[in-house]
Amino acid sequence: MPSSAKPRPIHAVVESPPVGQRGTRQRSAIRAVIDASGRPLLPQEILDLARREVAALGLATVYRNLKLMTETAEIRLVELPGESPRYESARLGHHHHFQCRGCSRVYDTHGCPGDLDALAPPGFRVESHELTLYGLCADCAGPSGRPGAQGRGRT
């Protein structure tokens, strides 16, 4: 979950739209940004990154495409309590998230504690779960692992 991981170039991931959808440059750029990000993104982050490929892209177009791509299960909504929704590729397998309290970014964490049935009350059956870890990312913790650049603006 290192925050210094370099995202893949967005032009490297461009695919055909799902059956029944018209392919557009805007949607292709949005899809490529999400696929290349390596972490859940806010709509504004998606807009900023996708504008590198489609300069005239607007926020309303991003939201319209995010809605469509969520409905067709191309992307997933990541909802954390008290936070704006973020979006990630639906291709990712089961995983959880880490939210930095310094910069508010959300990162994917791979791995899972596994069977959580023991935490449920007797007689209950766990069908799914979500787990979010909170702390400081590598950038906000600083080189020594202690809080350093906390309080940065949200991105």
C-alpha positions, 0 to 999 in steps of 0.5 A: 500500500505504498503511496509512492506507487507509480500509476500506469500510463492511462493510454496503456489500458483502453478497451472496447465498451461493453455490449450495447454501449457506445464507445466514446473518447471520454468514457475510454479515458475515464475507464483507463484512469480507473483501471490504471489508478491502483486505488479508489478515486474520487470523481474530481481525481478521475476528472483531473487525470482523464483531462490529460487525454481529453482536455475538454472533459467536464465533471458532469460527463464524468458523473454520467459515465461513472453512473453508467459504468457502475450500472454495467458492473465495469466499476465498483463504488467504494463507500466509507462512512462520512466520505464522498464515494470513490470508484475502482475497477470491478476487475479487482478481486476481494480486497479491503481498503486503507484510508490515510487520515493525513491526506484522505486518500484511500488505498487498496489492501490485499489480503483478508483476515478470512472467515469472520463468522466467529465475530457474529452473534450465535446463530447468525451467518456472515454473508459479506464484509467490508474492512477499512483500516485507518492511519497514515500513508507512507507519504504522510507518515514521513521517512521515519514512519512518524507523522510528518506531512499531515494536514495536506489538502485532499486529493 
